[in-house]
Amino acid sequence: MYKGLARSSSVVFFACCVLSIIFYSSAKAADSVTYQISAVQTQLSDNTLTYIISGSSPPAYTVSERFSPFRAVVDIAGGVFAANVSNSTAQVPDNNFVSLKILDLKKQEPPVLRFEFSLADSHDYTVTNDGNSLTVSVFPATGKQTVKTEPLANSLTDFKITSTPNTTTITLVSNAAIQDYRVDTIGGSENRPPRMYIDIDNVNINELVREKTIGTSVEKIRVAPRGKGARIVFDSASPAMFKYSVAPTQEGLAVVIDESTTATAGSPVPESKKASAVSNSDSTLDALIGSSEELLKQDPDQLVKEAAQKNSPKQLSDDFSFSGYKKQRISVDFYKIDIHNVFRLFRQITDLNIIVDEDVSGSLTLALSDVPWDFALDIILNLMDLTKEEKFNTIVIYPKSKEFVWPTRADDNLAFTADTDLIQQEALVIEQAERVSPKIIEAKKLIGQAQQFEKNEDFETAAQLYTKAMELWPDNAKLANRLTTLYLVNLGMNAKAVYYAKENLKRHPKDNYAALYAAIGLANMQRISEAADYFAQSISSTPPMKEALLSYAAFSENNGQNDAALKLIDKYHTTYGESIDTMISKARILDKLGLKSEAVKEYKAILASGYQIRPDLKKYIQGRLMIQ
């Protein structure tokens, strides 16, 4: 459940800034964990298999389950075969109830050697640890009868997104090689963008989210069952079809998107876009934000009226809105799935941090169609006698019988927040002063309306109203920053966020909040050099903003500049004092740099700090101290 995530949505870098402070999600202990497998023994008798893995030390391992077909997965951290053992010699004897696939996942952090046992419905299993050995036992399940199983089907389990300045690679992660697939395109229409789709036969999609926003040349991906297979649809973000290539890889199927242009040879670029391409750099940004121009020409009162009509009781009579459930709709079909795998799927759906208490366990069967994800989550929590707390872009799930308290110094966490209070103070209070221009009075009215729509999570309408207010009140720096954060965090439009941040800096060159927002937006767009310049400006005040120091430190670490990240963390400590998050970040970076003795001091300082530490994090730190 606790693993680092690569994002492609609008809050990619913001989330990375937050997550990079959480130690376990980016700690690289791979170079310190090695489990050499010296022998593998198999015993097959009486419809039962005993599989014994013996190694050089007590193994660090996890056991999880996969479905359609059912598989027991044993991951051994740092696992390597000795010279006398190989993948072929470690296989199970031929039988009709269990098969084995061994995968060397070197790119994971830490690297793992995966043993994936596919079991017939007639059998069950256990995994036990005895000293330096692991024993996997497969045996007839009580009360079950042997049934003939269908041939094993591939499963799509995840979307993996990686980006460079000129390409976006979307990998359809599969548990087996994908060879049988077809690729085609559908032209756009007045109401629909052009689409590329991939049909894959004989593939299971139970573990795959049904819709994922990408926010590049591909606006989003949609998944639908098609016979015994699936159709994966890639919606273009513009009226022109994006350039792409599709090829099988070891992980599954890679779709490489050319981000240098969105037009294909068969899709001519409109004249308006040609003009934009040859104009100055600001015109390029103008083109990127042009999608809202027609809407912005509408009368503000009409915008409010239309948005209200969208949520009228008549239109909501058939949905969940009256019960307060308004989140993205999903369809789920779980059959005896481990509860932790369920929450992993919700992590992909929601783009929220989800932390699950160590006492949560069990499996469930659940089938829901076209329901809001928060409704589905509440159903699951009620079924499993669990509850949740939500704060700081994070959901904590724990048993109802326990209590949970947020860290007392949670305000020290990196929080990229909108400057709402300042807007309320400066922009929403209509001063009882003479000579207030009618434009400013109208702008304040629009800001009040925008805030209400923002509170109701109608961010598109809020952005339109804020933008109309900006046209009337262009010198309001707080309003410009609010609009920037709305595009950056809630709408995932990095280009627009950068545009408004730069426009604000033209009028207010010393606005370090605007510089920080520009830096984060540019980092999301992989414009590393330009982002570094704006990060440097964001910490130029005296004292430097704590948000800017933490964001700049995370940015530096993510780009391999660990010495610079340490200096920024030390600057934070000098100015604001130590927090649990900055101490964790410092320990992690010292570990990366190979400064073992200094890392040990920082680990010990964390344990002795008096701060509330999650049990899993405490266990990991203690493990690192033993390794050192």
Secondary structure, 3 states (H helix, E strand, C coil): CCCCCCCCCCCHHHHHHHHHHCHHHCCCCHHHCCEEEEEEEEEEECCEEEEEEEECCCCCEEEEEECCCCEEEEEEECEEECCCCCCCCCCCCCCCCEEEEEEEECCCCCCEEEEEEEECCCEEEEEEEECCEEEEEEEECCCCCCCCCCCCCEEEEEEEEEECCCEEEEEEEECCCCCCEEEEEECCCCCCCCEEEEEECCEECCCCCCEEECCCCEEEEEEEEECCEEEEEEEECCCCCCEEEEEECCCEEEEEEECCCCCCCCCCCCHHHHHHHHCCHHHHHHHHCHHHHHHHCCCHHHHHHHHHHHCCHHHHCCCCHHHCCCCCEEEEEEEEEEHHHHHHHHHHHHCCEEEECCCCCCEEEEEEEEEEHHHHHHHHHHHCCEEEEEECCEEEEEECCCCCCCCCCHHHCCCCCCCHHHHHHHHHCCCCCCCCCHHHHHHHHHHHHHHHHHHCCCHHHHHHHHHHHHHHCCCCHHHHHHHHHHHHHHCCCHHHHHHHHHHHHHHCCCCHHHHHHHHHHHHHCCCHHHHHHHHHHHCCCCCCCHHHHHHHHHHHHHCCCHHHHHHHHHHHHHHHCCCHHHHHHHHHHHHHCCCHHHHHHHHHHHHCCCCCCCHHHHHHHHHHHHHC
